[in-house]
C-alpha cells in the first residue's frame, strides 16, 4: 500500500527496514521546501486490527517526543506527522553495536550531554538498553533514535526521575563496555543500584513482556537483524564451515528490498571456490535457507584477539562502505578490507537498520 495522498507526492520509498504488527518502517527520500532529504517513514496503516490500539499509542509517543526535541540536535528531526504516518530525518551514522567506540571519551561525553538535553525537555527515552538505539554520527557525536517507548512529562514527577535515572543507568552500561576505565565513582554507584521500579519490573512484568514479544509475536530481534539473523544465519554459517575448502564463514544481515531482511555470507578460503559451488553445497541441506549474497574472500577481518569484526562486514553488506574507514586501525587491515569492498555483492541497497 502506498502512503496517503497527503505525502505520496513527497515520499519516495527505497527499502523496507522493518515490518511488524506495530508498524512498517521504510527508508527513502522526502521532499521539503529545501529539497529532497534522506528520511525514514513509520506507518501504521497496515497493522492488524487487533494491534491497532497499541500501535497507535506507540506511534503517538514517538511523534510527541520527536516534536519536543526537534531543536536539540540529539535525534532525527521530525519532518512530517499525520494520523498514520510519521517521517523523520536520517542521521548519517551507525548504531553503537557497529561503531563499537572503545576508548572514545568524546563519544560518551556527547552521549551524556544528549541525555541531559533530552531530560531537560521533559522526555525520557525508556529503551536505551538497546545499542541500536544509540547512534555514532559521522561527526563522532552520539544521537538517539527509535522513540516509540518515550514519554513526555509535563513536570518532574517521581516517575520522571525514575525513568531519567534508568536512561542514565543504561547509558553507563554501554560506557562500562566501551570505556570502563573512565567510569567515575558516582557512575559506578549508579550502575550498581537499580531503581525499585526496575527491580519490580524484572521480577514480574519483564517475564510477561518476553512471553508476549518472543512467544506470541515471535520477536527475535538481535542487533536489528530480526528472526533471520537469529534462526537462519547460524545454520548457514555452520553448513559453510563443513565445506572442506572453507576455513571460516560469517553471516550478517542487511535490509533487503524484497524480503525486508537479507543475509550476506562472507566465506574465507584459500581455494578458488565458485559461488555456485557453495550454493549447491548449501542447498544439499534442506534445513538451510540460502543467503541473498555469498562472497568468497581470502581472509575475514579480525581484531587483536582473533575475533571476526562483524561490524565491518555488516557495513559492507549494507553498502555503507564510506563509514568503514573510521573503524580500521592499520594499513594491513585497510588493504584486506579494501579487497572485500571491491568484490562486494550488494551494490544496490545503501541503507542501515
N, C-alpha and C positions, 0 to 999 in steps of 0.2 A: 504494500500500500504506500502511495506517495504521501509526502507531508501535506498538511492542509493548504487550501488555496491562499491563505494569508502569507505563507512563506515559500510556497512552491517555486515562485519565480526568483526567490533569493537564495534558496538552498540547492546545492549540488552535492549529492552524496557520492562517496567513493568506495567505502568499505564498512561493513558492519563489524564493530569492535566487540560487541557483547549483546546477547539476547537472552532474557529470562522472563519469568512470569511477572516481573515488576516493571520492565521497560526494555526498549531496544535502544542501543547506543551506536551511533554512526559517526564516522569521520568524513569530513568533506570541506567545502568552502561555502562561506556565507557572504552575501552582498551587503555592504554597509555604505553609508554616504562617502566614506573614504576609499571605497573599492572593495574587491573580494579579499577575504581573510580566511586563513585556516581556522576551522572550528569543529566543534563536537555537538551533535544533536542527540538529546534524550527525548524519546517519545513514548507515550503510554497509550496510544490509540489502538494498539494491537494486543494489549494484555487480556488474559481471560477474565470473564465477568466476575469469577469468584475471588480474584486477586485485585480487582479494581480499587476497592476502598483503601487497602494498604498501599497500593502503587500510587494512588493519588496523594495519600498522606506523605509518602517519601518524596514524591515529586515537589510538593509544596514546601517541604523542609529545605530542599536544595535551592529552590527558587528564592525563598526568603533569605537564606544565608548568603547566597551569591549577591543578592541586591544589597545586603548590609555591608559587605566587604568590597564592593565594587571599586572604591577609590584607594584601597590599601595596597595594591600590587603584591598580594601574597597568594593569590589563586587566580583561576581563569576568570576573565571578565564576562559578565552576563550580557549577551548581545540581543537576546530575544526571549520573552517569556509569555507563552499563551496558555490556554487551558490544558492542552495535552502535549505541547512541545516546548522544549527549552533549548536554546542554543547558547553555548558558552565558548569563549575563545580557546585557542590551542596554545599550550605552553611548550615552547621548544626546550625539551629536556627529557630525562629518563627517570624511571622510578628508582627508588632507593635500592631495591634489591638488585638492580642492574648497575647503578652507579657505584655502589659499594665504596663510600667515601672514607676509607681507612685513613686515620690521621688528619682528616680535613677539618681543622679548627674553624675556619671561616664558614664552612657549610653549617656546622652546628650552632655557631653564633647567630647566623641568619635565621636558622630554624627556630631558635628560641625567641628571636625578635619577631618573627612572623606569628608565633603563637601568642605573644603579648599583644600584638595588634589585633589579632582575632578576638581575644578575650576582652580587650578594651571596647570592641564594637558590640559586646554582649553576645557573642556567638561561641558555642563550644562545638567542636567537630564530632567527638564521640566515636570515631572509627580510626584513630591514628596508630593503633597497634599494627595495622597492615602497612607493610613497607611500600606497597604500590600506591598508597595514598599520600606519600611524601615524594616529591619530585626534586631532582637536582637539575636546575635550569642550565642552559648553555652558558649563562653568565656566572655559574658556580653557586648561585643562591638557592635557598630552599623555597619551595612552593607547595601549597596544599591542593588536593583535588578530591573529588567524589564527596559531596556534601549531603548525601541522602539522609544520613542519620544526624545531621547537625541540628542544633536547637538554638533559637534566638531567645534570649532572656531580657525582659524589659527592665529588670532590676537584678542586683547582685544578691540573689537569694542564697539560702544554704545549698539548694540543689545546684545552682550555678557554680558555687565554689567547689562542690564535689566533682562536677563534670570537668571544670577547668583543671583541677588537681590531677584528674585521671588523664586528661590530654597531655599535661606536662610529664606525668609518670611514663606514659607510653613513648614520648619523645626521648626521655632519658634511657629507656630500654634500648632504643636504637643507638644512642650515643655510647652506651656501655658496650655495644657490639663493635662499633667502629672507632671509638675514641675513648676507650676506658680510662686511659692514663690521665685524661683531663676532667674526669668527674670530680666535682668538689665535694667536701664532706656533707654539705647541705643536700646536694643532689643524690648522694649515696643514701642518705636518710629517707629521702622521698621514694627512692626505688624500693627500699626495704619495707615501706609502710603503705599497704593498700588501704583505700577508704573503706569504711564499713559497708557502704553500698556495693562496692565491687566484691567484697568478701561474700556478701549475701547473694549477689548475682551469680558468682561462680559456684556457690553451693546449691543453688536452686534453678534460677531462670536460664542459666547458660546451658544446662543439660537439656532443657526443653527446646531452647533455640537450636542446639545442634541436631536434635531429633527432627525438628521441622525442616531445617535447611538442608541437612545432609541425608536425612531419611526420606521425608515427604517430598521435598523439592529436588533432591539429589544434587545439591550444590556441592561441587568438589573443587572449587577454585583454588589453585595453588599458584601463587605469584602471577595471577592474571591469566593463566593458561587454560583454566576450565577442565572439564572431565576428560578430554582427550589427552591432555598432558599427564593427568593422574592415572588414567586407565590404559591408554594405548601406547604412550611413549615408552614405559618400562618394558613392554612386550617386544616392541620394535628393537629397542636397544639390546635386549638380551638375545634376540634372534640374530641380529647382525654380528654380535660378538662370537656366535657359534660358527661363523664362516671361517674356514681355515686360513684365508688370506687377510683377514681383518684383525688388526691389533687392538683397536678400541673404537667405540662409537658414542656419539652424544646426540640426543634428540631434544629439540627445543620447539616451542610454539610460536606462532605468529598469526596476526589477523589475516583471514583469507576472504576474498570477495564472495566466494561461492559457499563455503562451509561454515563461515564465521570464525572458526579457529583451525588453522592448518598446522601440520607438523613437518619439521625440517630435520633431516638426519645428516649429520656430518660423520663420515666414515674414514678412519685413519688406517692406511695400509701402505706397504712398500711396493706392492704389486701393481701391475697395470690391470685395473679391475673395472670393467664397464658397468655403468649404472644399470643397464638392462639385466646383467647377470645377478646383481644384488636384488633387483625387484623380483626376479624369478625365484631366487632363494627365499625371499620374504614370503612370497605367495604360496610356497610349499607348506607353510604352517597356517592352517585356516584360522587360527586364533589371532593372527596378526593382521591388523588393518594397515595397509600401505600408507606411508607418509606422502605428502604432496610433493616434497622435494628430497632428493638424495644427492649429496655431493661427496665425491671421493677426494680426500686431501692427504698430503704427506704426513702431517702431524697436527694434533689438536693443541691449541694454545693452553698452557698450564702455568700455574703460579709456582712460587718457590717450593711449596710443599708437594708439588706434583698433581694438584687438583685441577681438573679441567675448568677453564674460565668460561663458564656458561653465559655470563653476562655479555661477553664479546660475541659469542656465537649467536645469541638471541638478537643482538643489534644487527648483525649481518643478515640473519633470517628475515628480520623486519625491514631490511634495506635502509636502515638508518646508519649507513656507513660513515657519515660525516661526524657522528658522535663517538666513533670508536677510538680515534687517535688519542683523545684525552685520557683513555684508560690504559694506554700502553706505557711500559716502563723502560724499554730498551730498544736499541736498533734491531737486534736479532728478532725480538718479538714483533716489531713493526714489519720486518721483512716476511716473517711467517704469516702474519695476519693479512698483509697485502696480497699474498698469493691466494689466500682463501677468498678475499673480497673479489679478486679478479675473476675467479671461477664461480661466483655465487649464482644460484639458480633463480632466486626470486627477484626478478628485475622489474616487476610490475607494481607491487604494493610498497608504499613507503610510509607506513603508519605504525604507531605504537599502541600498546594496550592502555 
